[in-house]
């Protein structure tokens, strides 16, 4: 009975009257799809924007949370915020999704992934998150084979200071402080936050904290310098699989990002570094390892309007990356890329985007084209077509993992990296129709088809030998993934409704079997109500069913989250009190096979802005 009490209270608290403040709807501008500022309505690629308004009203506590209801995106988690959390787009793995922070790469060269839970960036400092689905190597090179997620933080503007704190189940405590100011040509935004929890299962406790800073200086009207420096720290227990726990395993993650961006008219130059250090210990298995990843990048692009129809954008990217690990030692490599793109305005109703990129790396090179078309059949009907090539180069772990041999009483197990690996490659096609029914009411349907080859998997070289296994990464798999995405939005001022449906059919081309552990169906919905001035109530639901191996039990789950907030006028600013409920139906579920997720959690908090 208790598990249903909170939703009933939240509903009752929101129903007294249907009068309040309408949501503010502004034209969304995106940069990830074309690397230039474009209205989302004029972008021919498939892109979704999670706005700062959605982040503020939703029951989100982390960057991973903000992405869970985005159509085509799957967040794989190994537990709560102390555990690993990665993003997948349209059946891709985490190594095939490029994660950017203000346009700067975060994917580690060692394992190729980004643990979203190591990004302790306060949600209040995020301006928006842009999700570009589909093969995007024509603009971003390797790692963008499945798509791109770009986290864009706020630029210092209006002066404010915000202090917030919250407390919830499992002794989970959070505190955040943010201050921002623009004085003449100089602006800054600095934040500090921390969170710790006892965890919902044994050895699932965690402590994370971080400091972020952004500085801007308007040198002239057409020349601006942006500087960012961030540090994130996470120390957590690593409880392991539910059936095979690791009660003594611990992990510490440290991430340091530094970057300088120069904006001179239509030219943007980014220079950045990202250092990640992972320390893992498990006394039960005599494991004590340290993995350091470092990345230095330079990304320069410029745009030129030719006549009235062609917007040419070209650029170069230089990346120096490497690892220094207990297992492998010190390895470095460089990557170089050059791209050009032409955004062609044929008429007010027909836009064409053509682009190509050439990448050169230590073990080869790749040419990645992409083309897309936007056609407005009527003032309210938009048709989009796109095709592109994607690729991902092997990680340094795949290439250089050291040779190890283990003798388990006559059973021999060997493993090693493979320096002969080829890049993974994909070709993807998509077509969509978007229909505006009325102001702030629209529906969109999309179909996609993707062919993938040279997929890298760790495989046994002697599968028929039951006394000897030798595992090494190989380019052994081919796959096709086809699917549909349907989304709808309706905004009525006091009430916003957003729903989506995602279906995919992933096939292993070598066996013609469906690929397990990928979503089959995903249905998501968000309801936001503003019944009275200053009151907001948001409910988010998500149903997911996954493909499984033959004879395995069905794997599906439904999660319901909610947030109720009330703004309070203060003599020195504005306050807000809120209550967040997660997994309100108290379901047992897993987003990654074998790793249980937390039961129902309730959080309450307050923030003050002045």
Secondary structure, DSSP 8 states (H G I E B T S, - for coil): -HHHHHHHHHHHHT-S-S----------EESTTTSS-EEGGG--S-EEEEEHHHHHHS---SHHHHHTTSTTEEEEESSSTTS-EEEEETT--GGGEEEEETTEE---TTT----GGG----GGGEEEEEEEES--HHHH-TT-SSEEEEEEE--S-S-EEEEEEEEETTTEEEEEEEEEEEETTEEEEEEEEEEEE--SSTT--EEEEEEEEEEEEEEETTEEEEEEEEEEEEEEE--B-SSSB-TT-EEEEEEEEEEEEEEETTEEEEEEEEEEEEEEEEGGGTEEEEEEEEEEEEEEEEEEEETTTEEEEEEEEEEEEEEEETTTEEEEEEEEEEEEEEEEEEETTEEEEEEEEEEEETTEEEEEEEEEEEEEEETTEEEEEEEEEEEE---HHHHH---EEEEETTEEEEEE--TT---EEEEEEEEEEEEEEETTEEEEEEEEEEEEEEEEEEEETTTT-TTEEEEEEEEEEEEEEEEEEEEEEEE-SSEEEEEEEEEEEEEETTTTEE-TTSEEEEEEEEEEE--STTEEEEEEEEEEEE---TT---EEEEEEEEEEEEEEEETTEEEEEEEEEESTT-----SBTTB-----EEEEEEEEE-
